[in-house]
Amino acid sequence: MSLTAVQLQDPSVELRQSWRHLLIVWAVSLTQPILGSTYYLLGAASSTDPLRQKFRLISGLASELVALLVLWYVIRQQGKTWRDLGWSFRIGDIPLGIGLLVLASLASWMAWIPVQLLYRSYSGHFIEPKSYSGFGFGISALSVTFILLNPFFEELIVRAYTMSEMIRLGGSGWLAVLISVAVQMSYHLYQGAAGAITITIIFTVFSIYYVRTRRVVPLILAHLGYDLHALFAGRF
């Protein structure tokens, strides 16, 4: 029997390879967003120079496309397809996506109000949201393209793939929810404490939906709704 055949029958080899795949996808996908988020959290201001904004969009698009290609390669190596991550479009996914958008928004507000009241009773004032305007860039063909791609990047990699692998590697559904939310929050730190509270609730609702249904299309549509609002309203 060949070494390859022995390895394929050895669960420990498969387990180590699954962890390597997950860490590769995370490294390629999340290194730049996490470093950028930490940079802004520490007080850096986003440049409003048009050339700088264009560079941000182009580099963001390139980074997310490469990450999705790496994910595609990894799941192919594992003998899987996008469908194994929950990709299967149905017309009913459109109202489901809208419903998730509304539900997550309501849940975030319901959590935000008692947090504010508790904080005020302790400190004497409410939490001041960090000054943040949308994605920090204007509306253009390039920015719209980025907004259309971003929900696929986040929901397929940080939600569907990460949660599926956590469960396959022996973790519980709740552990998968926790890790997915923690990873996603790690590159949204630039939104400050107020934004972190709100967006953590949104990510938690999304993750609970995925762990219960294993379907990602409604989540992509709901996430797209948030991103479009951030781009066009530019005020959250």
C-alpha positions in Angstrom: 0.0 0.0 0.0 1.4 3.4 -0.9 2.1 6.1 1.6 -0.6 8.3 0.1 -3.2 5.6 0.6 -2.1 5.1 4.2 -2.4 8.9 4.8 -5.8 9.0 3.3 -7.0 6.4 5.8 -5.4 8.1 8.8 -7.8 10.5 10.4 -5.0 12.4 12.1 -3.4 13.2 8.8 -6.8 14.4 7.4 -7.3 16.5 10.6 -3.9 18.2 10.3 -4.5 18.9 6.7 -7.8 20.5 7.4 -6.3 22.8 10.0 -3.5 23.7 7.5 -6.2 24.5 4.9 -8.1 26.6 7.4 -5.1 28.6 8.5 -4.0 29.2 4.9 -7.4 30.6 4.0 -7.4 32.8 7.1 -3.9 34.0 6.5 -4.6 35.0 2.9 -8.0 36.4 3.6 -7.6 38.2 6.9 -4.1 39.4 7.4 -4.5 42.7 5.6 -8.1 43.5 6.9 -7.1 42.8 10.5 -3.9 44.9 10.3 -5.8 47.7 8.6 -8.6 47.6 11.2 -6.1 47.7 14.0 -4.3 50.7 12.4 -7.5 52.7 12.3 -8.5 51.6 15.8 -5.3 53.1 17.1 -6.3 56.5 15.8 -5.2 56.7 12.2 -7.4 58.7 9.9 -8.5 57.4 6.5 -7.1 59.5 3.6 -9.7 61.3 1.5 -7.3 61.8 -1.4 -9.0 60.4 -4.5 -5.9 58.6 -5.7 -5.5 57.0 -2.3 -9.2 56.0 -2.2 -8.9 54.4 -5.7 -5.9 52.5 -4.5 -7.8 51.2 -1.5 -10.6 49.9 -3.6 -8.3 48.2 -6.2 -6.2 46.6 -3.5 -9.4 45.5 -1.6 -10.9 44.0 -4.7 -7.6 42.2 -5.6 -7.3 40.9 -2.0 -10.8 39.6 -1.8 -10.7 38.0 -5.3 -7.4 36.2 -4.4 -8.9 35.0 -1.1 -11.9 33.6 -2.9 -9.7 31.8 -5.4 -7.7 30.3 -2.6 -10.9 29.2 -0.9 -12.0 27.6 -4.2 -8.7 25.8 -4.5 -8.8 24.5 -0.9 -12.3 23.2 -1.1 -11.5 21.5 -4.4 -8.5 19.8 -2.7 -11.0 18.6 -0.1 -13.2 17.2 -2.8 -16.0 19.7 -2.1 -17.9 22.3 -4.1 -19.5 25.7 -3.3 -22.7 23.8 -2.7 -21.1 22.1 0.3 -20.7 25.5 1.9 -24.4 26.2 1.4 -24.4 27.9 -2.0 -27.7 27.0 -3.8 -29.8 29.9 -5.0 -33.6 29.8 -4.6 -36.0 32.6 -5.4 -37.2 32.5 -1.8 -33.7 33.5 -0.7 -34.6 37.1 -1.6 -37.3 37.6 1.0 -35.2 35.5 3.4 -32.3 37.9 2.9 -34.6 40.9 3.5 -36.0 39.2 6.6 -32.5 38.5 8.0 -31.6 42.1 7.4 -34.6 43.4 9.4 -34.2 40.8 12.1 -30.5 41.4 12.6 -31.1 45.2 12.7 -33.9 44.9 15.3 -31.8 42.6 17.4 -28.9 45.0 17.3 -31.1 47.9 18.5 -32.7 45.8 21.2 -29.2 45.0 22.5 -27.9 48.5 22.1 -30.5 50.2 24.2 -29.9 48.4 27.5 -26.1 48.6 27.0 -26.5 52.4 26.7 -28.6 52.6 29.8 -26.2 50.5 31.8 -23.2 52.5 30.6 -25.0 55.7 31.5 -25.8 54.5 35.0 -22.2 53.7 35.5 -20.4 56.6 33.8 -23.0 59.3 33.7 -23.1 59.6 29.9 -23.9 57.5 26.9 -21.4 55.8 24.6 -20.4 58.1 21.9 -20.3 56.4 18.5 -16.9 56.7 16.8 -16.9 59.1 13.9 -17.3 56.8 10.9 -18.8 57.5 7.5 -19.6 54.4 5.5 -16.6 52.7 3.9 -14.8 56.0 3.6 -15.0 56.3 -0.1 -17.5 57.8 -2.5 -19.9 56.2 -5.0 -18.3 55.0 -8.3 -18.2 52.0 -10.5 -15.2 50.7 -8.6 -16.8 51.2 -5.2 -20.1 49.5 -6.3 -18.1 46.6 -7.7 -16.3 46.2 -4.3 -19.6 46.4 -2.4 -21.0 43.6 -4.7 -18.0 41.4 -4.0 -17.5 42.0 -0.3 -20.6 40.0 0.9 -19.3 36.9 -1.0 -15.9 37.3 0.6 -17.1 37.6 4.1 -20.0 35.2 4.1 -18.3 32.4 2.1 -15.0 32.6 4.0 -15.6 33.9 7.5 -19.1 32.4 7.9 -19.7 29.3 5.7 -16.2 27.9 5.4 -15.0 28.8 8.8 -18.1 27.5 10.6 -18.3 24.3 8.5 -14.6 23.5 9.2 -15.0 24.2 12.9 -17.8 21.8 13.2 -16.1 19.2 11.0 -13.0 19.5 13.2 -15.1 18.5 16.2 -16.3 21.9 17.5 -19.9 22.5 18.6 -22.3 24.7 16.7 -22.0 27.4 19.4 -18.2 27.3 19.2 -18.4 27.7 15.5 -20.7 30.8 16.0 -18.3 32.2 18.6 -15.2 31.8 16.4 -16.9 33.1 13.3 -18.1 36.3 15.1 -14.7 36.8 16.8 -12.8 36.5 13.5 -15.3 38.8 11.7 -15.1 41.4 14.5 -11.3 41.3 14.4 -11.3 43.3 11.2 -14.1 45.6 12.1 -12.4 47.2 15.1 -12.1 50.5 13.4 -15.8 51.1 14.1 -15.2 51.7 17.8 -17.1 50.4 20.8 -20.6 51.4 19.6 -20.1 49.9 16.2 -18.6 46.8 17.7 -21.6 46.2 19.9 -24.1 46.7 17.1 -22.2 44.7 14.5 -21.5 41.8 16.9 -25.2 41.2 17.3 -25.7 41.3 13.5 -22.9 38.8 13.0 -24.3 36.6 15.7 -27.7 36.5 14.1 -26.1 35.6 10.8 -24.0 32.9 12.3 -26.9 31.3 14.2 -28.9 31.3 11.0 -26.0 29.5 9.2 -25.4 26.9 11.9 -29.1 26.0 11.8 -29.7 26.0 8.0 -26.2 25.6 6.4 -27.4 28.0 3.7 -25.3 31.0 2.7 -27.2 32.8 -0.1 -29.7 34.6 2.2 -26.8 35.7 4.3 -25.0 37.1 1.3 -28.1 39.0 0.3 -28.6 40.4 3.8 -25.0 41.4 4.0 -25.3 43.1 0.6 -28.1 45.1 2.0 -26.0 46.4 4.9 -23.1 47.2 2.6 -25.3 49.1 0.1 -26.7 51.1 3.0 -23.2 51.9 4.2 -22.1 53.0 0.7 -25.2 55.1 -0.2 -26.2 56.4 3.2 -22.6 56.7 4.4 -23.7 57.2 8.0 -23.1 54.1 10.1 
